[in-house]
Amino acid sequence: MYINEIFSSKKPVLSLEVFPPKQAENFGRVKDTVTKISEIPVDYMSVTYGAGGSTSKLTPELCQYMQDDLGVTALAHLTCVSLTRSEIRAMLSDLKARGIKNILALRGDIPSGAEFPLPDGYRYASELTADIKDFGGFSVGGACYPECHPDSADIDKDTDNLKRKVDAGADFLVTQMFFDNNAFYSFRDLCAKKGINVPITAGLMPLTNAKQIERMCVLSGGASMPAAFTRIISKYIDNPVALRQAGIAYVINQIMELASQDIDGIHIYTMNNPDTANSIVSAVNGLFE
Ligand code: FAD
């Protein structure tokens, strides 16, 4: 099913993100994990894309497995930073041949020291979005950043650029993780002012261990942490069981509050952890019926 059709037919939409293995030999193990996660009732699942090398094929492969064997609508992430336009066309043909209908069109992080943009390559995700739309047959999503993308001078310029991505054909947007719902509400208001009127899904990351969150915050360019959240981290830092429970409860609270604010969708970064994803979804699934 096309994801833009899911957004047209219900609100809020609930989705989960998983990632493929870094090494092809671990594909079977990740398939088992994804099979468990797919038992959680949601509207679609997305699979991240690791740029370069043979593992980039694992994203389409995992998406195809999810659709054909597990009956789950798949959203394939695709980054263009290291690919030429003809390589992207080959990727799109492959995705289409596998029956994948949804792509999250991303630029990807620019690898340090790499040539960028490549000759006949892409500078921004909006260019990839336009090419996918020209190719045809896909519902296309894009990434967005409630607390500003790290390459942008400010949120005003970043959302101007986001508007370009939507004008290029993005059907829906998925946010970077955030821990402060107010950051999301301000961002949503700003998008509305700028005429960005496609569905915006809130990306939420459950805290299950402090190191992982610290790392993800660096990667995400520093999602701000409300005092209530940092108190949880410092209080339970040496108690992994309590930290995990408190982190799950925090995300459940975030979802409860967001749902009451007429949100388009919630996307949970599962970190390939079926138990954590299941604990969250079973606590809130009534909000998504
Ligand atoms: P863009 O939309 O191109 O934006 C990048 C920067 O360029 C922004 O600062 C933007 O404001 C600016 N910009 C855009 N257009 C213009 C313009 N015309 N003129 C001037 N500036 C402009 N990475 C992966 O490697 N694999 C994944 O699977 C993956 N999944 C992700 C999923 C989500 C939901 C999110 C939020 C991020 C994900 N990322 C992933 C990370 C993403 O690739 C990086 O954040 C990357 O640095 C930016 O990608 P983008 O698609 O947002 O780029």
Boltz pocket constraint, residues with backbone or C-beta under 6 A from the ligand:
constraints:
  - pocket:
      binder: B
      contacts: [[A, 47], [A, 48], [A, 49], [A, 50], [A, 51], [A, 77], [A, 78], [A, 79], [A, 105], [A, 106], [A, 107], [A, 108], [A, 109], [A, 110], [A, 123], [A, 124], [A, 125], [A, 126], [A, 142], [A, 143], [A, 144], [A, 145], [A, 149], [A, 150], [A, 151], [A, 152], [A, 157], [A, 158], [A, 159], [A, 161], [A, 162], [A, 164], [A, 165], [A, 174], [A, 175], [A, 176], [A, 177], [A, 203]]
      max_distance: 6.0
